[in-house]
Amino acid sequence: MNSMSTPANDVDAPSGFRETEWPLRNITLSGLTWQGQNATRPAGRPLLMLHGWLDNSLTFAKLAPQLTEQCDVHAIDMAGHGHSGHRPAGQSYQLMDYVADLAELIEEHIHEVDPTPVDLVGHSLGGIVSALYAAAFPENVRKLVMIDSLGAISRPVSETIPQLRKSIRKRISGSGRQVVYPDVETAAKAREGGLSPLSPEAALTLIPRNMKRKADGFVWRTDSRLRHPSPLMMTEEQVYASLKALQTPTLFVRAEEGLLSYREGLDARADAIPHLEIANVPGGHHCHLDGNTAPSIEAIRTFLSND
């Protein structure tokens, strides 16, 4: 694990953390580390945080500093996001590859220093990845937190071939022309809308890390291939089996106005997890970053601090 005391940002971003890199065999992941507050005690259990689709590690700008009482907090830019590397040409962004990245990072960088089981906090896609890792490697995870996330998006078996066709057609046609913004504020304004809306404040916190300078403005740093459809999706039966395999004490932070607030079948997924607590909190999909974040932060902090 390589740390840099000076942020290597192309645009301004919040402070209070240091940039960190985790070189893996085929890609280098970047992220942010918030240093533990209690310098008189040995470092506690490692705490890793994974963001949602098209977001980055700054999604934890409000949450991470509140979890540093006992240990350093590492927020990871997943492959293709933030300052992390992109997949090589000819590859795409498969869900299970994110899980493999996390496994390699923990084995090569976290457990190389401290073999203690980690705590995982994941938002949306990050929660899906964290849950799959915890199910596959229960001995390596002490506690798991999923923020507005409760298992992978599923598709019926009957959609297997149509999904494959759609994915291949998009891979051949490509991603289209790159949008150039005159400034970061304009890009943040564009991000305020969409499937998971953000307030102007939250968008301006999150978006700068996803941008890079170009001669005539700013463009997205995130890999355009992240928007390509996956060629193969899990079935609901597979999702259920993965959640049932979780042995780790788990907290589901359920946002009252989040993306899962209207989803059917969540009760069956929740019932599948053997050791699950649910915290119902106000706010939307980014309840840990946007609006009244105190209930989400307190629920997560309390869950992680209890042995």
Secondary structure, 3 states (H helix, E strand, C coil): CEEECCCCCCCCCCCCCEEEEEECCCCEEEEEEECCCCCCCCCCCCEEEECCCCCCHHHHCCCHHHHCCCCCEEEECCCCCCCCCCCCCCCCCCHHHHHHHHHHHHHHHHCCCCCCCEEEEEECHHHHHHHHHHHHCHHHEEEEEEECCCCCCECCHHHHHHHHHHHHHHHHHCCCCCCCECCHHHHHHHHCCCCCCCCHHHHHHHHHHHEEEECCEEEECCCHHHHCCCCCCECHHHHHHHHHCCCCCEEEEEECCCCCCCCCCHHHHHHHCCCEEEEEECCCCCCCCCCCCHHHHHHHHHHHHCC
